[in-house]
Amino acid sequence: MSAYVIVNVDVLDEEAGLAYARVAQKSILSHGGRYLVAGPTPEPVEGTWGSSRVVVIEFPDLERIRKWYDSPEYRQAREIREGKVRVQMLFVEGAPSEGFSLPD
């Protein structure tokens, strides 16, 4: 089942942010991920939104996400962003193909 990485990003240093993005993107693509959302400015409709950028990445499954996250390539990206890009990240599984239903 597809799984997703949802990321809130605040770039404190634009140069470091671009360097991080380049290395992160290469690692994501090499591990079977694909960007679904990579918008520069989210538009809050309800409540407050604490980050300046939102990214949603799809992977074939959670196992592939964990392999990507622990890979040497993505560890390098995390080192580049340290102290210069704030990230909040979630790993979530997608809904089954028959859709989501609430319990009775």
N, C-alpha and C positions, 0 to 999 in steps of 0.2 A: 504494500500500500504506500502511495506517495507520502512523503513527510516534508515538513517545511521549517525553514529557519526564518524567524521574524525578528528583525533588528531595528531598534531605535538608535539613531546615531547623532551625536553632537560633535562637530569638528571644531576643535580649539585652535588648530594650526593647519591652515589650508594646504601647505606644501606636504606636511606629513600625511594629511588626509588623502591626498592624491597618490602618494607613494603607497600607502596602506591599501587603497582601492585597487591599484594595479596588481599588487602581489596577491591580495585576497581574491580578485576576480580570476586570475590564472589558476589558483588553487581550487576554487569552486568548480570551474569548468572542467578541470582535469579529474575531478571526482564525481562527475555526472550531474552536477547541479546546473540549474538554469534560473536566471533572474525572472521573476514575475512582476515585481514592483521595485523600482529604484528611483523614486521621485525625490527631487531635491527639497520640496517644501510641502509637508502634509497640510491639508485644509481641515482643521478641527470643526466638527459640526455640533457635537455635544461634549460637554466637559472641557477639561484642559488637556493639552498635549505638551509633554515636556521635552520633546526632541525636535531637532531641526530637519531631520531626514528619516525616511522609513525605507527599509529594504525587505522584500519577501523573496526567498529563494526556495525552489522546489528541488528535492532530491528523490531518487527512486524509493528510498525507505530510511528509517531512523538509523539503521546500521551504517549506511553510507554517510549519513550526516556525522555520526560519531567518528568514523574513520577520517573524514575530511577535517573535522575540528582538531583532532589529535595529530594530524599529519605534520611533517616537518615544514611543508610549504606554508600552511596556515599559522603554525607557530611563529614563523618568520614575520608574517603579516601582523600578528598580535604584538610582537616586539616593536615593530615600526610604529604602531599606534599608541604605545604605552605613554600615558600622560599627555597625549596630544589629540586623541580621539576618544570620546566617551561612548561606550557601547552597552546597550542592554539587549540581551539575546535570549530567545525562546526556541526550543525544538518542539514541534507539535506534529502529530500524525494527522493525515487527512481523513475525511469522512469516507466510510465504505462506499462502493460504487452505487449501492442501492439507496444512498442518502442517509441523512441524519434524522433520527426520530426520538422524541421524548418518551420516557416510560409512561405507561398508563397510570 
